[in-house]
Amino acid sequence: MSLVPITVPDLLMPKKDLENPCSCQDRPMETLFKRGLVFWIKSTGDVVAKSETICELEIEKKTALLDAPASGILVERRIEDGGAFSHGDILGYIDSTERR
């Protein structure tokens, strides 16, 4: 088993709201010293592709999409849906072991 951690990065780009555009959507959000909430799009056991969106992170009323750092199977969600996270937290793990 080769586990790849899903971590909260230093910077996140906000999700674009096409109906209500704002210049704030073009600036990265810093996660340092901030807390937020995670809302999972993928479930434990789901097959994910690298760069596929796996969850949404909400920080200070802004939402960002977090992509999978590797292809594989989402084997653990350490912070459950709606749970709080801080910068650098491990949200879960992907098993990137090649399957034959």
C-alpha positions as CSV (number, residue, x, y, z in Angstrom):
1,M,0.0,0.0,0.0
2,S,1.4,3.4,-1.0
3,L,-0.6,6.1,0.9
4,V,-0.5,9.7,-0.4
5,P,-1.7,12.3,2.1
6,I,-4.3,14.9,1.1
7,T,-3.1,18.1,2.9
8,V,-4.4,21.6,3.1
9,P,-2.0,23.7,1.0
10,D,-0.6,27.2,1.7
11,L,-2.7,28.8,-1.0
12,L,-6.0,28.0,-2.7
13,M,-7.7,29.6,-5.6
14,P,-11.4,30.5,-4.8
15,K,-14.1,28.8,-6.8
16,K,-15.4,31.1,-9.5
17,D,-19.0,32.3,-9.2
18,L,-20.0,33.1,-12.8
19,E,-23.3,34.7,-11.8
20,N,-21.6,37.1,-9.3
21,P,-18.1,37.7,-10.5
22,C,-15.7,39.5,-8.2
23,S,-12.0,40.5,-8.4
24,C,-11.5,38.6,-5.1
25,Q,-12.0,35.3,-7.1
26,D,-8.8,36.0,-9.0
27,R,-6.6,36.2,-5.8
28,P,-5.4,33.1,-4.0
29,M,-6.7,32.6,-0.5
30,E,-4.0,32.0,2.2
31,T,-4.7,29.1,4.6
32,L,-1.9,30.0,7.1
33,F,-3.4,30.8,10.5
34,K,-7.0,30.1,9.3
35,R,-9.5,27.5,10.0
36,G,-12.1,26.2,7.6
37,L,-14.6,23.5,6.8
38,V,-14.3,20.5,4.5
39,F,-17.1,19.2,2.3
40,W,-16.3,16.0,0.6
41,I,-17.3,15.3,-3.0
42,K,-15.7,11.8,-3.1
43,S,-16.5,9.0,-0.6
44,T,-14.1,6.5,1.0
45,G,-13.6,3.7,-1.5
46,D,-14.0,5.9,-4.6
47,V,-11.5,5.7,-7.4
48,V,-10.0,9.2,-8.0
49,A,-7.7,10.5,-10.8
50,K,-4.9,12.9,-10.1
51,S,-6.1,16.5,-10.3
52,E,-9.8,15.4,-10.0
53,T,-11.7,17.5,-7.5
54,I,-12.3,15.5,-4.3
55,C,-13.6,18.1,-1.8
56,E,-14.5,21.7,-1.3
57,L,-12.8,23.8,1.4
58,E,-14.7,26.8,2.9
59,I,-12.6,29.5,4.4
60,E,-14.0,32.9,5.5
61,K,-17.1,32.6,3.4
62,K,-15.1,31.7,0.3
63,T,-15.1,28.2,-1.3
64,A,-12.1,26.5,-3.0
65,L,-11.9,23.2,-4.8
66,L,-9.2,20.8,-3.7
67,D,-7.9,18.3,-6.2
68,A,-6.5,14.8,-5.6
69,P,-2.7,14.8,-5.3
70,A,-2.5,11.3,-6.9
71,S,-4.5,8.8,-8.7
72,G,-5.8,5.8,-6.7
73,I,-8.5,5.0,-4.2
74,L,-9.6,7.3,-1.4
75,V,-9.0,5.0,1.6
76,E,-9.5,7.4,4.5
77,R,-11.1,10.7,5.4
78,R,-9.4,11.9,8.6
79,I,-11.7,14.9,8.8
80,E,-15.3,14.0,8.1
81,D,-17.8,16.0,6.0
82,G,-18.5,19.4,7.6
83,G,-15.5,19.1,9.9
84,A,-13.0,21.8,10.7
85,F,-9.4,21.9,9.4
86,S,-6.4,24.2,9.8
87,H,-3.4,24.9,7.5
88,G,-1.3,21.8,7.0
89,D,-3.9,19.3,8.3
90,I,-4.1,15.9,6.6
91,L,-7.6,15.6,5.4
92,G,-7.3,12.0,4.2
93,Y,-5.3,9.5,2.3
94,I,-5.3,8.1,-1.3
95,D,-3.9,4.6,-1.9
96,S,-1.9,5.1,-5.1
97,T,-0.7,1.5,-5.4
98,E,-1.0,0.3,-9.0
99,R,-3.8,-2.2,-9.5
100,R,-3.4,-5.0,-12.1
